[in-house]
Amino acid sequence: MTRKLRDMNRRLQISVNEQLRQMEQEKKNTLYALADIAARDLSYNKEDMERLRKNCRTLAQGMQFSPLYEEKISDTYIDTIELAAPLCDIGNIGVPTEILTKGEALTAEESALAKSHTSLGAKLLKDLHGSNDYNDFIAVSMDIANYHHENWDGSGYPEGLKGEEIPLAAQIVHIMSRFCALTGKEKQSREEALAVMRQEAGKIFSPDIFEICCRISRQLLD
């Protein structure tokens, strides 16, 4: 009887874990669907998001081999940032489309609304709950959504964080978003994009991360 009860409990636990895994995957699928809608408002497509995802993974892998970051970046962290990176602008779903697609300069009020996508995205992610693994994914996603527009010199938003105050995941997504924008929408070559970004290193991005980016640049998708 004890053996049968133990076996039954084991099968029940397996069933519960599988149901939780399926629920978490469904939540992630919903988040990605919302992120796709937000990206379309900015004229980004799935290919753009996939390129950002892969490039963030490649940069994180390069950073893992640096003495500066080897203790901060695990294999699990690399997998998580690859999954979380496409959610960076999910908060744009709460910003009026006419502001996101406006072809001319935004007013101060419109600019404030556009910038609010960071806190909107973080709040949306915070409202979700799940298992410990899912919460790791949510925690990294929240850091990315809220802080991927913070600048190394403190001139970014929403909180004006500077230097290492900025969560590492947000730093990685910020620099790769810039690279993808330059080589994508702005149609610059890899070399041209890196030349522009070199002028921004130490102001917009961490100079150390930028140097790693340069070293692994041939592995990036442009």
N, C-alpha and C positions, 0 to 999 in steps of 0.2 A: 504493500500500500504506500509506504514511504517513497519507494522508487517510482511508482506510478505518479504520485503527487508531484515529485520533483521533476519528472519528465513532462508532465502536463504544464507546470509552471514555466519550464524552459520554452516549450512551444508557444505558450501564451506571450512570453516576453518577446520572442522573435516576431510574433504577429503584431504586437503593439509597436515595436521598433520600426517595422516595415510601414505600418500605417502612419507613424510620425514622419518617417522619411518621405513618404508620398505627400503628406500635407506640407512639409517644408518645401518640396520641389514645386508644388502647386503655387505656393506663395512667391517663390522666386520667379516662376513663369509669369505670374501677375505683375511683379515688379518690372520684369524685362519688357512686358507688353506696354506698361505705362511709360517706361524709358524710351521705347520706340516712338510712341506718340509725341513725347516731348522733343525727341531728336528731329522728327519730321518738321516740327515748327521752326527749327533752325536750319532746315534744308540738309540735315544729315541723314544718311541711310544706314542700313544694317552693315554694309561693308565698312563704313567709317567707324562704327562702333566696334566691329570685329578687329579692325586695325588698331584702334586704341587699346582694346583688351590684350591683344597679342604683344604690342609694343611695351605695355606696362609690365607684362610678364617677363619679357626679354630684359628690360632695364633692371627689374628686381633681381633677376638671376645674375646679372652682371654685378650688382651691388653686393650680392651674397659673397662674392669672392674678394671683396675689399675689406681690409682690416677695420675700416670705419663702420661697416654695417653688418659684418658677418654674424655678430651676436644678436642683431635685431631682426634679421630676415631668415626665417626657416623655410623649409619646403612647403609646409602648410600655409605660411604667410603668402608665399608666391602664388599658390593655388587660389587663395582667398582674394588677393588683389586682382587677379585675372577675372574672377567672377564679379567682383564689386565695381571695377572701373567703369563699365558702361552705365552705371547708375548715377554718375557724377552730376548730371543735369536733370535728374528726374523731377526736381522741384519746378522746372519750367512748365510742368503741366498745370501749375497754379497761377501762371503769369498770362495775362491776356495775349492772344496770338498776334493782335495788331501791334503790340509793343515788340514782340520777338521778331516780327518780320518788317518792322518799320525801316525804310531805306534811308532815312535822314537822321540827324542827331536827335537823341532823346531829350525831353525836358528833364528838369531835376526830379520831378515827381515820377515820370516814367522810368528814369534811371534807377530810382529807389525801388520801384516795383520789380524791375528786371533783376536787380541784385538780390531781391528777397528770395529768389529761387534757391539759394543756398540753405537758408533756414527752413524754407518750406519742404525741401527735400529731406533734410535731417529729421524734421518732425514726422513726416510720412513714414520714414524708416523706423523711428523710435516707437511709433504706435504699433509696430508689429512685434510679435513674440513667438518663441519657438523653443527648440531644444538648445543645449549648450553650443553645439556646432553651428546651429543656425544663428545664434546670438553672436558668435564670433564673426560671422559673415555680416550681420547687421551692424556690429560695432565698427568694423572697417568701412562699410558702406556709408555709415553716418559721418565718420571722419572725412571721407572723400567728398560727400555731398556738401557738407557744411564749410569745409576749409580749402577746397581746391582753387579758390581765387585769392588766397592769402599770398602775399609776396614776401620774399626773403628779407627785404629791408623794412617791412612793416607797413607798406603803403597799400596793401590789399584789403579785402573785406571778407567776412562781415565784422571781424573783431580786431583787425589790425595786428594780428599775430606776426612775430618776426623770428627769423632764424629757426632754431630747433624747437621753438614753441609750436611750430606748425607740425601736425601729425605727419609721420613719414609717408603714409599711404597717400595723403593729399598732395605732398610734394611730388611724389612719383607721377600721379595722374596729371598734375599741373604741367610739368615739363613735357610729358608725352602728348598732352592735349595741344600744347603749343607746337610741337614738332609735327603732329598730324595736321594741324590747321595750315601750317606753312607749306607742307608738301602736298596737301590735299586741295583745299579751297583756293589757296594763293598760288598753287602750281609752281612752287620753287623746287629746285633740285635739293637733294640731301645736303650737299655742300653749302648751297646758298642758305638753307634753313639753319644749319649749324652756325654759319657766320653771323646771322641775325641774332641767334640765341646766345652767342658768345658775348655780345654787347649787353645782354640782359642778365647774364650770370652774375651773381652777387647782389643784384637788385631785385629781379623777379624770382630767380631760382637759386638754389644752393650751388655754389661753385664746385663743390666736391661731386655732387650728383651730376652736374653738367659734364665734368671731365670724364666720369664713367660713361655717360651717354655718348660722348665722342668716341671713346675706345670701342664701344660695342655698336657703333652706328651702322656698320655694314650689315648687321643682323636685323636692323629695324625695317619694318614694312613702310614704304613711302608711296 
